[in-house]
């Protein structure tokens, strides 16, 4: 007959309860990747600092090169978010800390593509003097197989537009439209590049594709402006005047469009002077947007 051991029984119960508590605790610990995603939509500073501390502690405990690289990539992305949500005086500090972590994440080849993408994003955010390096890293991320190619192209487009490198924009964006990959940012960048080169018909052909994507976004408003500019370049003043007017009405809410608004007002006045039999009642209505 087996003798009941009371001490062992209670010891077993104790370990079962302990394991259950540990399991429930671990279950409550959110995956750092998931927490980062939540912070990207709703920034909470205290939660961000806790996550950063948690990741750093994990890096110090981990010996695996691959795991350390993965954690450093996460840390770099988190610090980039901190930079975006910090006062200007601290933004550069957080971006440089992000770059340090991202450099460490390149030590495992499986993370090079993502590391190069986020490094390019950080350099782009640092300002125009870093655009050259940002381009190098972003292009490297494409070569290394970064999955979201469109996201990379959008950032490159912005840099190339700033640098007036319109031929490069045309080269890298036409591939998307040839494959029927419709995106408003791509359409805007490509249409503007053609328009800046004085190829107004090509610009209009590209910009017209935006009609296939119903949208009330800021980019769709800029596409309207580019369409007006192209029509103006071709001397189609009535159509241009109508679009300039719509543009001014739509972008009144956007502070960052002052340069575009001023140009639209100037060209609208030129259009109205060119159009014969101007209805003077419409003149005030067309130009009275601020």
C-alpha positions, 0 to 999 in steps of 0.5 A: 500500500502506497503511503500518502505523503502530505508534505509532497502533496502540498509541495506539488500544489504549491508548484502548480499554483506558482507555474500558473501565476507565472504563466498568467503573468507572461500571458499579460506581457504584450508582445513588444512588436504589438506594443510598438504598433499601438504606439504608432497609432496612439503615442503614450510616452510612459508606455514608450519608456517602459517598452524601451527599458524592457527591450534594452534589458532583453538585449543585455540578457541575449547572447544570440546575434539574431535575437539581438539584431531583432531587438535592436531593430525594434529599439531603433523603430521605437526611438524613431517614434520617440523622435517624431513625438518629441520637441524639436530640441530633442528630436535629433538626439532620439534620431541619432540613438535610433540610428545607433540601434539600427546599425547594431541590427545589421549584424544579422543579414536577415534584418539588413533590408528592414534596418536599411529602410528605417535608417533611410527614414531616420536620415530623411527625417534629420533634414536635407543635408542627410538626403544623400545618405538617406537615398543610399540606404533606401535604395539598399533596402530595395536591393536587399528585398524590403517587402513594402517597396511602395513605401520606399518609393514614396520617400524616395519620390519626396527626396527626388522632388526636393532635389529636382531629379525628375528623370529619376522619378519618371524612371522609378515610378513608371514601372508601377503604373505600367503594372497597373499598380495605382497609388495616388502618391505615385501618380502625383510624383510622376505627373509632377515630374512630367509637368516640371519637365514641360511635358504637359500632355504626358503629365495629364495622361498620368494625372488622369489615372487618379480618377480611378481612385476616389479620394478626398485626401491631401494628395488628391488635392495636390493632383488637382493643382498639378492638373491645373498647372499642366492645363495652364501650360497647354493654354487651356485656360478655362479648364485650368481656371476651374481647377485652380478655383477648386484647389484653392477652395479645398486647400484652405484648411492646409497651412503648408500649402501657402506656396501652392496657393499663391501660385494658384491665385496668380495663375488663376488671374492670368487665366481669367484675363485670357478668357474672353467674355469673362463673367465678372460675377464669377471673377470674385467667386473664383479668386476669393479663397484664402 
